[in-house]
């Protein structure tokens, strides 16, 4: 899903940076939803197709529609999914399905980037049938999304102005209380929130650092905006402060907050 700054949209760079971890959250999300087989699904803000692919592989769906406003992501998702899903360009505020036509509407790592999450959720509720499920998950930017949190903590220690770019304070919706309030106020029944943790193990420091040079997402965009001296100072600080395992790997955790509700 592209945010308003236009720094999302390149499938390959996204996969290297965070997409490889996104695909590990999706199975935990579907396991938590625990929905029956044979449903129709809509994936809003499908990105490169990690959640959509997981739905196809694990939920035995009757039909899957996937949408994203970024043409680069749609192309990557279409190549990944082939004819197994219908993939098209569309935003969260203008979904293609008609009213009450989908059993489950989901979005992975999207809501915090949507300009108007309330309107986007209302649109999801429009296309979902009564008794259906609307659900989403977002990274815990202010807490245990370690790969980003470690980056911003180091960046801010060197350049306090980086606080303005930090996803933690910028995305207050990425918190369990905020997600619960959003779904409750939208009129969902049986609203529930949980944390989903996945290990993010980097083989070495370069495996951690190099994806930040791809420019995809707020943290990489900040990294590539620095001059060579400032970027090298940030690299050195991270290299000396990140925790290391005996084999040189870096074992972190990525937490996502997931929320679900039943359509009245």
N, C-alpha and C positions, 0 to 999 in steps of 0.2 A: 504494500500500500504506500503510495507516495504522500509525503507530507507537504505542507504549504511552502517549504523552502526549496522543494524540487531536488533534494539530494538523494532520493531513492529512485530506483528504476533500472539499474543495471544488474541483471540476474547473476552473472559470474562473480562480480565483486561482492554482492550481497551474500552469496553462498559461502564464500571464503571467510567473510567477516562473522556473520551471525546465522546464516541459513543452515549451516551444518548442525547448529545446536537447536534451531527451531524444529527440525525434523525429529529430534528426540523428545521434545515436549508434547508433540501431537499425539503419540500413542497413550501417554499418561492422561491427557485431556479426554480422549475417547473412552478410556477405561473408567474414568471418573463419571462421565455422562451415563455410561451403561445403558445405552438405548437399544431397542430391538432392531433386528435386521429388516430389510425391505422398505426402508423409509426413503423419502426424497429429501435431499440436502442442498443447501445453498451456502457456499463459502464466500464470505464478503471480505474483500482485500486479500485475495488468495496468494499474492506475492508470486514466488516461483513454484508454488504448488505443493509444499510440504504437507500441509494439513489435508488438502484435497486428496493427495495420493494415499495418505493414511486412512481416510474415510473409505476410499475405494478398496483398499487392501484388507481392512479390518471390520468394516461395518456392514458389508454385503448390501449396499444401498440399491434401491430401485432406480434412482436417478441422482446425478450430481451436477449442479451448476456452480461454476466458479467465476468470480468477477474481480477485476482490479482496475483502477484508473490509469495505471502506468503501462504503457504499451510494451515496454521492455520486459516487465514482469509477465504480462499476458503471453508474450511470445515464448518466454522461458517455460511457463506453466504448460502451454499448449504442446511444446516439444516434449515435455516430461510426461504428460498424461495421454497424449494421442487422442483417440476417439472415445476413451473411457469416460470423459466428462465434457460438458459444454463449457468452454472458456471464452469469455468476452470482456471487452473494455466497458467498465461501468463503475460509478462511484457509489459509496455507501448511502448517499442521499437520494439516489435514483436507481433503484434495483429493477432489473428486467421482469421478474416473475409477477403475475397478477396477484390480486388480493387472495389471502388465505389458501395458497396453493402449494406450500412447502411444509414438510413435517418438522424440519430442524434447520435453523439458521445459525451459523457459527462464524466467528472471526478470530483469527490468530494473530496476535501482536499488531493490532490495527487501531483499536479504539482511541488510544492516546494521540494518534496522528490525525484523527478526523477533526476538522474544524468545529463541528457541532455534534458531539457525541449523542446528545439528547435527540436531535433530529434523525441521526443515523439509526439509533435504536428504535425510534418510532417507525422508521421505514422497514426495519427488520420485522417488527411486530405486524406491520401491514401485510407482508407477504407470507407470514407464518399462519398456519391454521390454528383455530382454537384447540387448546390441549397440546399443542406442539411445544417445542423447546427452542429457546433463544439462548445462546451461550457464547462466551468469549474468554480469551486470556491475554494478558499483557505482562511484559517483563517487570520485575520488581526493581526498577531503576535506582530507587533510593536505598535499597537494602542489599539483597543477595544476588543481584545480577553482577557477579564479581568481575567479569572481564571488563565491563563498562565502569563499574564503581571504582575499581583500582585505577583505571585510566584517568577518570575525572579527579579523583583525590590527588593523584600525582600532578596532573595539569594545573589544578587550582593552587597547589602549593607553590608552583613556579610562576603562575600568572593568575592572580585573583579574578581577572576579567573573564576567565574561562567559566566562572560560575554561571554566566548568562547562557552558556551553551549546554550546561550539565542537564541531562535528561531527568535527574532526580527531582529537583524543584520545578523544572519546566512541565512535568507531567504528573500533577497531583492526582489524576484519575487512576494512576497505577498503584493503587493502595486498596486493601480489602474493604475498608469502610466506604470509600468513595464508589467502588464498583457496586457494592450492595445498595447504596443509596440510589445510584443511577437506575438500576433495574427495578427497584421497589417503586421509585417515583414514576417510572414509565408505566406502571400498572401490572408488572409481572407478578405471578403467584409463586410461592415456594422458592423464593430466592435463596441461593446458597453460594458460598465463596470458599475456596480452598487454595492452598499453595502447592505448586508442582515443582519439584527440584530435580534437576538433571546435572550429572557431573560434566564439567567441561575441562578435559585434560589436554593440555598442549604439549606436544612432544619436546619442545624446547622453546627458548625465548623468541626465536625468529617466527615460530608457528603462532605465537601470541601477537607479536608486533607487526608483522608484515601486512596482515589484513587491514590494519589501521591506515595503511598507505594507499588503499583503494578508493578512498573518497566517498564511500557509500554509507550514509548515516551521519548523525550529528558528530560523534566522536571522530570518525575518520575524516570528515570534512574539516574539523578543527585541526587535526594533525597535519593535513596537507596544506592548510592555510598558513602554518608557521614558516618562518624563514629557516634556513638550514641549521643555523646555530641553535635556535630555540627548540627545533624538532629533535636535534641530537641530545640536548639537555634533558628533554622529556624521555627520550629513549633510554638514556643512561640511568635516570632515576627509576624507571620501571624495572629495568634489568637488575638493579641492585636491591629492589624492595619486594618484588614478587616472590612468593614462597616457592621453594624448589624441593622436589623429591630427590632421593639419592641418585636416580638415573638422569637427573637434569630436567625432568618433565615438570610442568606447572599444573597442579591439580586445583581447580576452582569449582565453584557451584553457580549454576544459573537457575534462579527461581522465577517462576511465573505465577501470577495470581489469576485464578480462573473463577468465573462467575456464571451462573445459569439461572434461568427462570422459566416458568410455565406460562404460556399464552392463555389469557382468560377468554 
